[in-house]
């Protein structure tokens, strides 16, 4: 293959020019598209990383604001004038102090609030259920407050520690763990620890002397308002493409304790866990995760950062992310549009380059083609007018001039030979036409003689057969009357003899109708073909029901025709019965009528009879209307379609048949509005039958 291409390249100027023109496009465009794809993919990843990094910063700043805000609320409660007055009046009035702390906790939006003495022991609490005298000085925020410095941090508390603050907090913090794909193994079935924003501030009397500290905080477990607010700030309306959605989550270790990620429609993914890879990187190594991660059920562009408590331990994570698929689809759409633009531009460049190259190689190709045609004996081969006006154009003109000179010399030598050939050809054509006319006349004569012989034979046979048949039927009737009840044992045999004699009579009648159709023609009347169709269906109803045939009747003809009603009924019943016999296993019989129009002028009516049987073999189509031709071995006379054809043709109409094996057959009967009688139908009738039968 390659040697052939190389040889063609060496021998063709066109191939060389095309290679010079198309090589830059064929090589450069794929390389350029590859570079664009690589650059686009890298830019897409950088853009997503920058976006999630920016979102992470915003979420971190808001979370810090919430944490600092809790500290401010505790500090403001510690500086409350009412608290100072209460402590100055009677610092040991625990009930009144607890009620005041409860009011301050509600007003400041705190989940718990304790007053600690200078040793860090709880003196009073916003909630009555606490361990009196419990030491809190070990907590970093309490130690800082007792030292005179307000402090706020995030802490992880055990279920017992939560219950020590407030049993309600323990109940709020409990979550059932949901099995999550790719999460690290965990034998627990629930999470009962709590993540809190923990704050404390010093409390002094009116003289500035330290009295103790005020400790308070907010439970983050189940704090949906906070994550929804983070999500609303980070992913405000219009910040994400259509179809994407932003999410925010707080983790206690690797468990989602507050999130707007959906597990199902309307159910948040609380209790699900982060993947082991993210856990190891963020909680294990203390790094920030920026990239694509699988979140519950979809890929999200995700940002995770560790949350550190007052002891410097990583106790949880802050997460923001958005659904990646809309971004990926947008990138693919943009890259696809860019690729399409490159391809279109390359295609246009190729077309323009080929048009330019064509002006160079077209004159050469045309001269080469003229040389080959001249070698094959085409004297009139010429290059013709070319658009090029350069050296190639002038060379083509001189080449045509040389060929014209040679042709003139050749024409002068061949003129007499051509004239002689023309005369010989003319005489040969005349003889051929005469032979063809003679052959057709012989065929028509043979056909006429055959038809005449059939007519005479039929008339004689019919006369000789009808008499004995009539005698047989008459004597059968006499025999039945004379025997009476004694004919009972042979009643069935008498009926069969009578039936077969009647069948002989019908066959003879069909022979006579075929041989002398004029004697059976009735009077002509104006007929509604739709009404005749309905009558024929009624007459063949028993056969249709017996054969499990469905009928599809479509009556659209509005033009009446002039024909003998009984003869038309005979034609249609014959076609319907043939269609039923063609569907022994059942099927659909379609009967349709429509107007026959030629050049928008009504010519008459068209009747269609279509079955869903096995169809007619192609080799039988040309003989289907011939007398005595039948495919029903052992039954049928082969005269039904021939007689039907003769009846229709008598009135100037025609019957057409179309069929394909396995797809059924359709007979089309065209009837004229006014009869057009044929003076001598016998001679051309069978000659035209070959044109009527078609596949």
C-alpha positions as CSV (number, residue, x, y, z in Angstrom):
1,X,0.0,0.0,0.0
2,X,2.7,2.5,1.0
3,X,4.8,1.8,-2.2
4,X,1.7,2.5,-4.3
5,X,1.1,5.8,-2.5
6,X,4.7,6.8,-2.8
7,X,4.7,6.0,-6.5
8,X,1.5,8.1,-7.0
9,X,3.0,10.9,-5.0
10,X,6.1,10.9,-7.3
11,X,4.0,10.8,-10.5
12,X,1.3,13.4,-9.5
13,X,1.8,17.1,-9.3
14,X,-1.6,17.4,-7.6
15,X,-0.5,15.1,-4.8
16,X,2.6,17.1,-4.2
17,X,0.7,20.4,-4.2
18,X,-2.0,19.0,-1.8
19,X,0.7,17.7,0.5
20,X,2.3,21.2,0.6
21,X,-1.0,22.9,1.3
22,X,-2.5,20.4,3.7
23,X,0.5,19.4,5.7
24,X,0.5,22.4,8.0
25,X,-3.3,22.0,8.7
26,X,-3.1,18.2,9.1
27,X,-0.2,18.4,11.5
28,X,-0.5,21.8,13.2
29,X,-4.2,21.7,14.0
30,X,-4.2,18.5,16.1
31,X,-1.1,19.7,18.0
32,X,-2.8,23.1,18.6
33,X,-6.0,21.4,19.8
34,X,-4.0,19.2,22.1
35,X,-2.2,22.2,23.5
36,X,-5.5,24.0,23.9
37,X,-7.0,21.0,25.7
38,X,-4.1,20.7,28.1
39,X,-4.0,24.4,28.8
40,X,-7.8,24.6,29.2
41,X,-7.8,21.6,31.6
42,X,-5.0,23.1,33.7
43,X,-6.7,26.5,33.7
44,X,-9.9,24.9,34.7
45,X,-8.3,23.2,37.7
46,X,-6.5,26.3,38.7
47,X,-9.7,28.3,38.5
48,X,-11.6,25.8,40.6
49,X,-8.8,25.7,43.2
50,X,-8.7,29.5,43.3
51,X,-12.5,29.6,43.7
52,X,-12.6,27.1,46.5
53,X,-9.6,28.7,48.2
54,X,-11.4,32.1,48.2
55,X,-14.6,30.4,49.5
56,X,-12.6,28.7,52.3
57,X,-11.2,32.1,53.4
58,X,-14.6,33.6,53.5
59,X,-16.0,30.7,55.5
60,X,-13.0,30.8,57.9
61,X,-13.5,34.5,58.4
62,X,-17.2,34.1,59.1
63,X,-16.6,31.2,61.5
64,X,-14.0,33.4,63.3
65,X,-16.5,36.2,63.5
66,X,-19.0,33.8,65.1
67,X,-16.4,32.5,67.6
68,X,-15.3,36.1,68.4
69,X,-18.9,37.1,68.7
70,X,-19.6,34.4,71.3
71,X,-16.6,35.7,73.2
72,X,-17.9,39.3,73.0
73,X,-21.3,38.1,74.2
74,X,-19.7,36.4,77.3
75,X,-17.5,39.5,77.9
76,X,-20.5,41.8,77.7
77,X,-22.4,39.6,80.1
78,X,-19.4,39.7,82.5
79,X,-19.4,43.5,82.3
80,X,-23.2,43.6,82.8
81,X,-24.2,46.3,85.4
82,X,-26.9,44.0,86.8
83,X,-24.4,41.2,87.4
84,X,-22.1,43.6,89.2
85,X,-24.9,44.9,91.4
86,X,-26.0,41.4,92.2
87,X,-22.5,40.3,93.2
88,X,-21.9,43.4,95.2
89,X,-25.2,43.0,97.1
90,X,-24.9,39.3,97.9
91,X,-22.5,37.1,95.9
92,X,-23.8,34.0,97.7
93,X,-27.5,34.4,96.7
94,X,-27.2,31.5,94.3
95,X,-30.8,31.2,93.1
96,X,-31.2,34.9,92.2
97,X,-27.7,34.8,90.5
98,X,-28.7,31.7,88.5
99,X,-31.9,33.4,87.4
100,X,-29.9,36.4,86.3
101,X,-27.4,34.2,84.4
102,X,-30.3,32.4,82.7
103,X,-31.7,35.7,81.5
104,X,-28.3,36.8,80.3
105,X,-27.8,33.5,78.4
106,X,-31.1,33.9,76.6
107,X,-30.4,37.5,75.8
108,X,-26.9,36.8,74.5
109,X,-27.8,33.6,72.5
110,X,-25.6,31.3,74.7
111,X,-26.3,27.6,75.3
112,X,-24.7,27.7,78.8
113,X,-23.4,30.4,81.2
114,X,-21.5,29.8,84.5
115,X,-20.2,32.2,87.2
116,X,-16.9,30.9,88.6
117,X,-15.1,32.0,91.7
118,X,-11.5,33.0,91.8
119,X,-10.5,29.3,92.1
120,X,-12.4,28.4,89.0
121,X,-15.3,26.6,90.8
122,X,-18.9,27.0,89.6
123,X,-20.8,29.2,92.0
124,X,-24.0,29.7,89.9
125,X,-25.2,28.6,86.4
126,X,-27.9,29.5,84.0
127,X,-29.0,25.9,84.4
128,X,-29.7,24.5,87.8
129,X,-28.4,21.0,87.0
130,X,-24.7,21.4,87.6
131,X,-22.1,20.0,90.0
132,X,-21.6,22.7,92.6
133,X,-18.0,23.5,93.3
134,X,-16.8,21.8,90.1
135,X,-13.3,23.1,89.2
136,X,-13.0,24.6,85.7
137,X,-9.6,26.2,86.0
138,X,-8.0,23.5,83.8
139,X,-9.7,24.8,80.7
140,X,-7.5,27.3,78.8
141,X,-10.3,29.9,78.4
142,X,-11.1,29.8,82.2
143,X,-7.4,30.0,83.2
144,X,-7.0,33.1,80.9
145,X,-10.2,34.7,82.4
146,X,-9.0,34.1,86.0
147,X,-5.8,35.8,85.0
148,X,-7.7,38.8,83.9
149,X,-7.9,38.2,80.1
150,X,-11.0,37.3,78.2
151,X,-10.4,34.4,75.8
152,X,-12.4,32.3,73.3
153,X,-11.7,29.0,71.6
154,X,-13.3,25.9,70.2
155,X,-13.5,22.8,72.5
156,X,-14.5,19.2,72.1
157,X,-16.5,17.8,75.1
158,X,-17.3,14.3,76.0
159,X,-20.9,13.2,76.7
160,X,-20.2,13.4,80.4
161,X,-18.8,16.9,80.2
162,X,-21.9,18.0,78.2
163,X,-24.2,16.4,80.8
164,X,-22.2,18.2,83.5
165,X,-23.0,21.6,81.8
166,X,-26.6,20.8,80.9
167,X,-28.2,17.4,80.2
168,X,-30.1,19.0,77.3
169,X,-26.8,19.6,75.5
170,X,-25.9,16.0,75.7
171,X,-29.2,15.0,74.1
172,X,-28.8,17.7,71.4
173,X,-25.3,16.5,70.6
174,X,-26.2,12.8,70.0
175,X,-26.2,11.7,66.3
176,X,-26.5,8.2,64.8
177,X,-23.6,7.5,62.5
178,X,-24.5,6.8,58.9
179,X,-22.3,4.3,56.9
180,X,-20.4,6.4,54.4
181,X,-18.4,5.2,51.4
182,X,-14.6,5.5,51.7
183,X,-14.8,6.6,55.3
184,X,-12.2,5.3,57.9
185,X,-13.5,2.3,60.0
186,X,-15.2,3.2,63.2
187,X,-16.8,0.7,65.5
188,X,-19.2,3.2,67.0
189,X,-22.8,3.5,65.9
190,X,-23.4,7.0,67.2
191,X,-21.6,10.2,68.1
192,X,-22.4,11.7,71.5
193,X,-19.5,14.2,71.9
194,X,-20.0,17.9,71.5
195,X,-18.1,20.7,69.7
196,X,-18.6,24.1,71.4
197,X,-17.4,27.6,71.0
198,X,-16.0,28.1,74.5
199,X,-15.5,31.6,76.0
200,X,-14.7,33.1,79.4
201,X,-14.2,36.7,80.7
202,X,-13.1,38.1,84.1
203,X,-15.7,39.5,86.5
204,X,-14.7,42.5,88.7
205,X,-16.6,44.5,91.3
206,X,-17.3,48.2,91.1
207,X,-14.0,48.8,92.6
208,X,-12.1,46.8,90.0
209,X,-11.3,43.9,92.3
210,X,-11.5,40.5,90.7
211,X,-14.5,38.4,91.8
212,X,-14.1,35.5,89.5
213,X,-15.0,34.7,85.9
214,X,-18.0,34.2,83.6
215,X,-17.8,31.1,81.4
216,X,-20.2,30.5,78.5
217,X,-20.5,29.0,75.0
218,X,-22.6,27.8,72.1
219,X,-23.0,24.1,71.1
220,X,-22.1,23.6,67.4
221,X,-23.7,20.1,67.0
222,X,-26.9,20.5,65.0
223,X,-26.3,24.3,64.6
224,X,-27.9,24.4,61.1
225,X,-28.5,28.2,61.3
226,X,-24.7,28.8,61.4
227,X,-23.9,26.5,58.4
228,X,-26.8,27.9,56.4
229,X,-25.6,31.4,57.1
230,X,-22.0,30.4,56.0
231,X,-23.5,28.9,52.8
232,X,-25.6,32.0,52.1
233,X,-22.6,34.3,52.6
234,X,-20.1,32.2,50.6
235,X,-22.5,31.2,47.8
236,X,-24.9,34.0,47.4
237,X,-27.3,34.1,44.5
238,X,-25.6,34.3,41.1
239,X,-22.2,33.2,42.3
240,X,-22.5,29.7,40.9
241,X,-23.6,28.5,37.4
242,X,-27.0,27.2,36.9
243,X,-27.3,23.7,38.3
244,X,-24.5,23.9,40.9
245,X,-25.1,24.3,44.6
246,X,-22.9,25.4,47.5
247,X,-22.6,23.6,50.8
248,X,-21.1,24.3,54.2
249,X,-20.4,21.8,57.0
250,X,-18.9,21.6,60.5
251,X,-17.2,18.3,61.5
252,X,-16.5,16.9,64.9
253,X,-13.4,14.9,64.0
254,X,-14.7,13.3,60.8
255,X,-18.4,13.3,61.5
256,X,-20.8,15.9,60.1
257,X,-22.5,17.5,63.0
258,X,-24.0,20.6,61.2
259,X,-24.4,20.6,57.4
260,X,-26.6,21.6,54.5
261,X,-25.4,18.7,52.4
262,X,-28.5,16.5,51.5
263,X,-28.5,12.8,52.1
264,X,-32.0,12.5,50.6
265,X,-34.5,15.1,49.4
266,X,-35.3,17.1,52.5
267,X,-32.9,15.2,54.8
268,X,-29.5,16.6,55.8
269,X,-26.5,14.3,55.8
270,X,-26.0,14.6,59.6
271,X,-24.0,11.7,60.9
272,X,-22.2,10.9,57.7
273,X,-18.4,10.9,57.7
274,X,-15.6,12.3,55.5
275,X,-13.4,10.0,53.5
276,X,-10.3,8.4,55.0
277,X,-8.0,10.3,52.6
278,X,-9.4,13.7,53.7
279,X,-9.3,12.8,57.3
280,X,-5.7,11.7,57.2
281,X,-4.6,14.9,55.4
282,X,-6.7,17.4,57.4
283,X,-6.9,15.9,60.9
284,X,-3.8,13.7,60.7
285,X,-1.4,16.1,59.1
286,X,-3.1,19.4,59.8
287,X,-3.2,20.5,56.1
288,X,-5.9,22.3,54.2
289,X,-7.6,20.2,51.5
290,X,-8.4,22.1,48.2
291,X,-9.7,20.0,45.3
292,X,-12.3,17.6,44.1
293,X,-13.7,15.2,46.7
294,X,-16.6,12.8,46.8
295,X,-19.2,14.2,49.2
296,X,-22.0,11.8,50.2
297,X,-23.3,11.2,46.7
298,X,-21.7,13.6,44.2
299,X,-18.3,15.1,43.4
300,X,-17.8,18.5,44.9
301,X,-15.0,21.0,44.6
302,X,-14.2,21.0,48.3
303,X,-12.2,22.9,50.8
304,X,-11.5,21.4,54.3
305,X,-9.5,23.1,57.1
306,X,-8.8,21.8,60.6
307,X,-10.5,23.3,63.7
308,X,-8.1,23.5,66.6
309,X,-9.1,23.6,70.3
310,X,-7.5,25.6,73.2
311,X,-4.9,22.8,73.7
312,X,-3.7,23.0,70.1
313,X,-5.4,19.7,69.1
314,X,-7.3,19.2,65.9
315,X,-10.8,18.4,67.0
316,X,-12.9,19.0,63.8
317,X,-13.0,20.5,60.4
318,X,-14.7,23.5,58.6
319,X,-15.9,22.6,55.0
320,X,-17.2,24.5,52.1
321,X,-17.8,23.2,48.6
322,X,-19.9,23.3,45.4
323,X,-21.1,20.7,43.0
324,X,-18.5,20.2,40.2
325,X,-20.6,18.8,37.4
326,X,-22.1,22.1,36.2
327,X,-18.6,23.6,36.1
328,X,-17.3,20.5,34.3
329,X,-20.2,20.6,31.8
330,X,-19.6,24.4,31.2
331,X,-15.8,23.7,30.6
332,X,-16.6,20.9,28.2
333,X,-19.1,23.1,26.4
334,X,-16.6,25.9,26.1
335,X,-13.8,23.5,24.9
336,X,-16.2,21.9,22.5
337,X,-17.2,25.3,21.1
338,X,-13.5,26.2,20.8
339,X,-12.7,22.9,19.1
340,X,-15.6,23.4,16.7
341,X,-14.3,26.9,16.0
342,X,-10.8,25.5,15.3
343,X,-12.3,22.8,13.0
344,X,-14.5,25.3,11.1
345,X,-11.6,27.7,10.6
346,X,-9.4,24.8,9.6
347,X,-12.0,23.6,7.2
348,X,-12.4,27.1,5.7
349,X,-8.6,27.3,5.4
350,X,-8.5,24.0,3.7
351,X,-11.2,24.9,1.3
352,X,-9.5,28.2,0.4
353,X,-6.1,26.5,0.1
354,X,-7.5,23.8,-2.2
355,X,-9.2,26.5,-4.3
356,X,-5.8,28.3,-4.6
357,X,-4.0,25.0,-5.3
358,X,-6.6,24.1,-7.9
359,X,-5.7,27.1,-10.0
360,X,-2.2,25.5,-10.3
361,X,-2.9,21.8,-10.8
362,X,-6.2,22.1,-12.7
363,X,-4.6,23.1,-16.1
364,X,-2.0,20.3,-15.7
365,X,-4.7,17.7,-14.9
366,X,-6.9,18.8,-17.8
367,X,-4.0,18.5,-20.2
368,X,-3.1,15.1,-18.8
369,X,-6.7,14.0,-19.2
370,X,-6.9,15.2,-22.8
371,X,-3.7,13.2,-23.6
372,X,-5.3,10.0,-22.2
373,X,-8.6,10.7,-24.1
374,X,-6.7,11.3,-27.3
375,X,-4.7,8.0,-26.8
376,X,-8.1,6.3,-26.5
377,X,-9.2,7.7,-29.8
378,X,-11.3,10.7,-28.7
379,X,-10.5,13.2,-31.5
380,X,-12.6,16.0,-29.9
381,X,-10.7,16.1,-26.6
382,X,-9.6,19.6,-25.7
383,X,-8.3,21.4,-22.6
384,X,-10.7,24.3,-23.2
385,X,-10.6,27.7,-21.6
386,X,-8.7,27.9,-18.3
387,X,-8.9,30.6,-15.8
388,X,-5.1,30.7,-15.3
389,X,-3.3,33.4,-17.3
390,X,0.2,32.3,-16.4
391,X,2.6,30.0,-18.2
392,X,0.3,27.0,-17.6
393,X,-2.6,28.8,-19.2
394,X,-0.6,29.7,-22.3
395,X,0.7,26.1,-22.5
396,X,-2.9,24.8,-22.4
397,X,-4.0,27.1,-25.3
398,X,-1.1,26.1,-27.5
399,X,-1.9,22.4,-26.7
400,X,-5.5,22.9,-27.9
401,X,-4.2,24.6,-31.1
402,X,-2.0,21.6,-31.9
403,X,-4.9,19.2,-31.4
404,X,-7.2,21.3,-33.7
405,X,-4.7,21.1,-36.5
406,X,-4.4,17.4,-36.2
407,X,-8.1,17.0,-36.0
408,X,-8.7,19.0,-39.2
409,X,-6.3,16.7,-41.1
410,X,-8.0,13.6,-39.8
411,X,-11.5,14.9,-40.6
412,X,-10.6,15.5,-44.2
413,X,-9.5,11.8,-44.6
414,X,-12.5,10.3,-42.7
415,X,-15.3,12.4,-44.2
416,X,-16.2,10.0,-47.0
417,X,-15.9,7.0,-44.7
418,X,-18.3,8.5,-42.2
419,X,-20.8,9.3,-45.0
420,X,-20.7,5.7,-46.2
421,X,-21.1,4.4,-42.7
422,X,-24.1,6.7,-42.2
423,X,-25.9,5.4,-45.3
424,X,-25.2,1.8,-44.3
425,X,-26.5,2.4,-40.8
426,X,-29.6,4.1,-42.1
427,X,-30.5,1.1,-44.4
428,X,-29.8,-1.3,-41.5
429,X,-32.1,0.6,-39.2
430,X,-34.9,0.6,-41.8
431,X,-34.6,-3.2,-42.2
432,X,-34.6,-3.7,-38.5
433,X,-37.8,-1.7,-38.0
434,X,-39.4,-3.6,-40.8
435,X,-38.4,-6.9,-39.2
436,X,-39.8,-5.7,-35.9
437,X,-43.2,-4.8,-37.4
438,X,-43.3,-8.2,-39.1
439,X,-42.5,-10.0,-35.9
440,X,-45.3,-8.1,-34.0
441,X,-47.8,-8.8,-36.7
442,X,-47.0,-12.5,-36.6
443,X,-47.4,-12.6,-32.8
444,X,-50.8,-10.9,-33.1
445,X,-51.9,-13.3,-35.8
446,X,-50.9,-16.3,-33.8
447,X,-52.6,-14.9,-30.7
448,X,-55.8,-14.2,-32.7
449,X,-55.8,-17.7,-34.1
450,X,-55.3,-19.2,-30.6
451,X,-58.2,-17.2,-29.2
452,X,-60.4,-18.1,-32.1
453,X,-59.6,-21.7,-31.6
454,X,-60.3,-21.5,-27.9
455,X,-63.6,-19.7,-28.6
456,X,-64.8,-22.4,-31.0
457,X,-63.6,-25.2,-28.8
458,X,-65.2,-23.7,-25.7
459,X,-68.6,-23.2,-27.4
460,X,-68.6,-26.8,-28.6
461,X,-67.5,-28.2,-25.3
462,X,-70.0,-26.1,-23.4
463,X,-72.9,-27.2,-25.6
464,X,-71.9,-30.9,-25.4
465,X,-71.4,-30.8,-21.6
466,X,-74.4,-28.7,-20.6
467,X,-76.9,-31.2,-22.1
468,X,-75.7,-34.3,-20.1
469,X,-75.2,-32.2,-17.0
470,X,-78.8,-31.0,-17.3
471,X,-80.0,-34.6,-17.7
472,X,-77.9,-35.7,-14.6
473,X,-79.4,-32.9,-12.4
474,X,-82.9,-33.5,-13.7
475,X,-82.7,-37.3,-13.1
476,X,-81.2,-36.6,-9.6
477,X,-84.2,-34.5,-8.7
478,X,-86.6,-37.3,-10.1
479,X,-84.6,-39.9,-8.2
480,X,-84.9,-38.0,-4.9
481,X,-88.6,-37.4,-5.4
482,X,-89.4,-41.1,-6.4
483,X,-87.4,-42.6,-3.6
484,X,-88.6,-40.1,-0.9
485,X,-87.6,-41.4,2.5
486,X,-86.0,-44.4,1.0
487,X,-83.2,-42.2,-0.4
488,X,-82.0,-41.6,3.2
489,X,-79.0,-44.0,3.1
490,X,-77.6,-42.4,-0.1
491,X,-78.8,-38.9,0.5
492,X,-75.2,-37.6,1.0
493,X,-74.0,-39.3,-2.2
494,X,-76.9,-37.8,-4.1
495,X,-76.0,-34.3,-2.7
496,X,-72.4,-34.8,-3.7
497,X,-73.4,-35.8,-7.3
498,X,-75.6,-32.8,-7.5
499,X,-72.9,-30.5,-6.1
500,X,-70.3,-31.8,-8.6
501,X,-72.7,-31.5,-11.5
502,X,-73.4,-27.9,-10.5
503,X,-69.6,-27.3,-10.4
504,X,-69.4,-28.7,-14.0
505,X,-72.1,-26.2,-15.0
506,X,-70.3,-23.3,-13.4
507,X,-67.0,-24.2,-15.1
508,X,-68.8,-24.4,-18.5
509,X,-70.5,-21.0,-17.8
510,X,-67.1,-19.5,-17.0
511,X,-65.7,-21.0,-20.3
512,X,-68.6,-19.5,-22.2
513,X,-68.2,-16.1,-20.5
514,X,-64.5,-16.1,-21.4
515,X,-65.0,-17.2,-25.0
516,X,-68.1,-15.0,-25.7
517,X,-68.0,-12.1,-23.2
518,X,-70.4,-10.0,-25.2
519,X,-73.2,-12.5,-24.7
520,X,-73.0,-12.1,-20.9
521,X,-72.8,-8.3,-20.8
522,X,-75.7,-6.8,-19.0
523,X,-77.2,-3.3,-19.1
524,X,-75.0,-0.3,-17.9
525,X,-76.1,1.9,-15.0
526,X,-74.6,4.6,-12.8
527,X,-73.0,2.7,-9.9
528,X,-71.8,4.0,-6.5
529,X,-68.6,1.9,-6.0
530,X,-68.8,2.3,-2.2
531,X,-72.2,0.7,-2.1
532,X,-70.9,-2.2,-4.2
533,X,-68.0,-2.7,-1.9
534,X,-70.4,-2.9,1.1
535,X,-72.6,-5.4,-0.7
536,X,-69.6,-7.6,-1.5
537,X,-68.5,-7.5,2.1
538,X,-72.0,-8.7,3.1
539,X,-71.9,-11.5,0.6
540,X,-68.5,-12.7,1.7
541,X,-69.1,-12.2,5.4
542,X,-69.2,-15.9,6.2
543,X,-65.8,-16.6,4.5
544,X,-64.3,-13.6,6.3
545,X,-65.5,-14.7,9.7
546,X,-64.5,-18.3,9.0
547,X,-61.0,-17.3,8.0
548,X,-60.5,-14.9,10.9
549,X,-59.9,-12.0,8.5
550,X,-60.0,-8.4,9.8
551,X,-61.4,-5.9,7.3
552,X,-60.1,-2.4,6.8
553,X,-62.7,-0.5,4.7
554,X,-61.7,3.0,3.4
555,X,-64.4,4.6,1.3
556,X,-63.1,7.8,-0.3
557,X,-64.5,7.7,-3.9
558,X,-67.1,10.3,-4.7
559,X,-67.2,9.9,-8.5
560,X,-69.9,7.3,-9.8
561,X,-69.1,5.0,-12.7
562,X,-71.2,3.5,-15.5
563,X,-70.9,-0.3,-15.5
564,X,-73.1,-3.3,-15.1
565,X,-73.5,-3.6,-11.3
566,X,-73.6,-7.4,-11.3
567,X,-70.5,-7.7,-13.3
568,X,-68.6,-5.3,-11.0
569,X,-69.9,-7.3,-8.1
570,X,-68.6,-10.5,-9.7
571,X,-65.1,-8.9,-10.2
572,X,-64.9,-7.7,-6.6
573,X,-66.1,-10.9,-5.0
574,X,-63.6,-12.8,-7.1
575,X,-60.8,-10.6,-5.9
576,X,-62.0,-10.7,-2.2
577,X,-62.3,-14.5,-2.3
578,X,-58.8,-14.8,-3.8
579,X,-57.5,-12.5,-1.0
580,X,-59.2,-14.6,1.7
581,X,-57.7,-17.8,0.2
582,X,-54.2,-16.1,0.3
583,X,-54.5,-15.7,4.1
584,X,-55.2,-19.3,5.4
585,X,-53.9,-18.3,8.9
586,X,-55.9,-15.1,9.1
587,X,-54.8,-11.5,8.4
588,X,-56.1,-8.1,7.3
589,X,-58.1,-7.4,4.1
590,X,-58.0,-3.8,3.0
591,X,-60.7,-2.5,0.7
592,X,-60.3,1.1,-0.4
593,X,-62.0,3.4,-3.0
594,X,-60.7,6.7,-4.3
595,X,-61.2,9.0,-7.2
596,X,-59.2,8.4,-10.4
597,X,-57.7,11.7,-11.3
598,X,-55.4,12.5,-14.3
599,X,-54.1,16.1,-14.6
600,X,-56.6,17.1,-11.9
601,X,-59.5,15.8,-14.0
602,X,-61.8,13.1,-12.6
603,X,-61.5,10.0,-14.8
604,X,-63.5,7.6,-12.7
605,X,-62.9,5.5,-9.6
606,X,-60.1,3.3,-8.3
607,X,-60.8,0.2,-6.1
608,X,-58.0,-1.5,-4.2
609,X,-58.1,-5.0,-2.7
610,X,-55.0,-5.7,-0.6
611,X,-54.2,-8.8,1.6
612,X,-51.4,-9.6,4.0
613,X,-50.8,-13.1,2.7
614,X,-47.6,-14.6,1.3
615,X,-47.8,-12.7,-2.0
616,X,-47.4,-13.8,-5.6
617,X,-44.1,-15.2,-6.8
618,X,-42.3,-12.8,-9.3
619,X,-42.3,-15.5,-12.0
620,X,-46.2,-15.8,-11.8
621,X,-47.0,-12.1,-12.0
622,X,-46.7,-12.0,-15.8
623,X,-49.2,-14.9,-16.1
624,X,-51.7,-14.0,-13.4
625,X,-54.4,-12.9,-15.9
626,X,-53.8,-15.7,-18.4
627,X,-56.7,-18.1,-19.0
628,X,-56.5,-21.4,-17.2
629,X,-53.4,-20.3,-15.2
630,X,-53.7,-21.1,-11.5
631,X,-51.5,-21.7,-8.5
632,X,-54.2,-23.5,-6.6
633,X,-53.2,-27.1,-7.3
634,X,-56.3,-29.3,-7.2
635,X,-58.8,-26.5,-7.1
636,X,-59.8,-23.5,-9.2
637,X,-60.2,-23.3,-13.0
638,X,-57.8,-20.4,-13.7
639,X,-60.6,-18.4,-15.3
640,X,-61.6,-16.1,-12.4
641,X,-58.9,-13.4,-12.9
642,X,-59.0,-13.7,-16.7
643,X,-62.8,-13.2,-16.7
644,X,-62.5,-10.3,-14.2
645,X,-59.9,-8.7,-16.5
646,X,-62.1,-9.1,-19.6
647,X,-65.1,-7.5,-17.8
648,X,-63.1,-4.5,-16.6
649,X,-61.4,-4.0,-20.0
650,X,-64.7,-4.3,-21.8
651,X,-65.7,-0.9,-20.2
652,X,-62.3,0.7,-20.9
653,X,-60.9,0.1,-17.4
654,X,-57.9,-1.9,-16.3
655,X,-56.7,-4.2,-13.5
656,X,-53.2,-3.9,-12.1
657,X,-51.5,-6.1,-9.6
658,X,-48.4,-5.5,-7.4
659,X,-46.9,-8.0,-5.0
660,X,-43.7,-8.9,-3.1
661,X,-43.2,-12.3,-1.6
662,X,-44.0,-12.3,2.1
663,X,-45.7,-8.9,2.0
664,X,-49.1,-9.7,0.4
665,X,-50.6,-8.6,-2.9
666,X,-52.7,-5.7,-4.0
667,X,-55.1,-5.6,-7.0
668,X,-56.1,-2.2,-8.3
669,X,-59.2,-1.8,-10.4
670,X,-59.5,1.4,-12.4
671,X,-63.1,2.1,-13.7
672,X,-63.9,4.9,-16.1
673,X,-66.6,7.4,-15.3
674,X,-68.1,6.8,-18.8
675,X,-67.4,3.4,-20.5
676,X,-64.8,3.5,-23.3
677,X,-65.7,0.4,-25.4
678,X,-63.0,-1.5,-27.3
679,X,-64.2,-2.5,-30.8
680,X,-61.9,-5.6,-30.9
681,X,-60.7,-6.4,-27.5
682,X,-59.7,-10.0,-28.2
683,X,-56.6,-9.3,-30.2
684,X,-54.7,-6.9,-28.0
685,X,-56.1,-8.0,-24.7
686,X,-53.4,-10.6,-23.8
687,X,-50.6,-8.6,-25.4
688,X,-51.3,-5.7,-22.9
689,X,-51.6,-8.0,-20.0
690,X,-47.8,-8.1,-19.6
691,X,-47.8,-4.4,-19.0
692,X,-50.6,-4.5,-16.4
693,X,-48.9,-7.1,-14.1
694,X,-46.1,-5.4,-12.3
695,X,-44.1,-5.9,-9.1
